Amino acid sequence: MGSYLIVTWDGAGNLVPTLGIARTIVERGHDVRLLGHDTIAGRCGDVGARFVPLSQGEGWDAMEDPEDFEAEVKLLIEELCFSSTIARDVARELDREPADVVLVDCMLFTAIDVALASGTPTAALFHAPYTLFRGGPLIEMFAPGLSIANAHRAELGLPAIERLGDIHDACEYAIVSAPKEFEPEVWDAANVLRIGAVLDAPPLSREIDEVDVRDGSAPLVLVSLSTSEQGQADLLQRCVDAVAQLPVRAIVTTGMAIDPATVDAGANTQVVQYVPHATILSRASLVITHAGLGTTLAALGRGVPLLCTPMGRDQFFNAEQVQALDAGRMLLPDSTSDEIARAAEEVLGNDRFTAGAKRMAVTMADYGGAVAAAAALEAVTGGTAIRATRVMS
């Protein structure tokens, strides 16, 4: 039996692959500790791992205005990605109880460095597209963190880096929970292991609402605009107003950020806070979404086309990839309800989008998901790294 330490944070969607991998490692007979914000255990429940709360609590996510981009970036840099508090928690936990392998969320740069400096085999888990961490706007946004990272690395006795990707490259694995076909233009470093989407992850909430997904004459549409707060209330209402105009059945999941009672829905629409998307997607004909990677891949993995209304973060990249794959359409988030309705009609009425989504479902079935990640980490404990990765032919 191996000892595994998984270091994560409560970013909602990032927990899909994290908790899926944690549960799989536990099911394979290993001891797993999950170090993260205390809200994770409170909301998500037990996956069989021993939960260790970060001393930071949930303070990093105290956004007064979720639409203040500069404030969000500052908070990410200071309280999350380059947090000295999270780094100290990781060091303290490894001192208290060493691990055979450490798996760290890819955004926790100082936490990864602590694990590397300890000499423990370390892997980074990517819940967002790998492409975004190799260059472009995200890396430019994180540029102020480079000096923070190097100062911290000097304290740990690690050499200075020239780019943040060097931290990921130093890991045994960069485990990417997205298929290569979703981001074909990026060059994968030698340590990249693409596991595809984790489609069988545990629920992100103990509280699961009931919905009616029985077969009906009208297509079923899922509307979901993020589990966390992104200032999406107005856009969500416009999406709900859009499906009210269409001859469809709709299910809207608001996530924890929005009270379902505040959403004004048509007679054809059920509004709930949380239902695992797998429950709905087996019957769905369309997903209207902000294009977070978890929702996007959950839909594509089941062959359901998407209408994407990205608001920020990695969502514009994901929405553009959906369009490139002919698996759906993208609209700007300021689109009117009429524009959203017309675009939804176009996706529902054009077999090309369904065909594109189904092609991706077939492709994604070739990846190993959480089992592939667990097997790779087991190989590390045995001294043998699995370097094989799915490469497009």
Helices and strands as residue ranges (DSSP letters): E 3-7, H 15-27, E 31-36, H 38-44, E 50-53, G 59-61, H 69-76, I 77-81, H 84-96, E 101-105, H 109-117, E 122-126, G 130-133, H 137-141, H 144-156, H 165-169, E 173-176, G 180-182, E 192-194, E 220-224, H 233-244, E 249-253, G 260-262, E 269-272, H 277-281, E 284-289, H 293-300, E 306-308, H 315-324, E 328-330, H 337-349, H 351-364, H 369-381
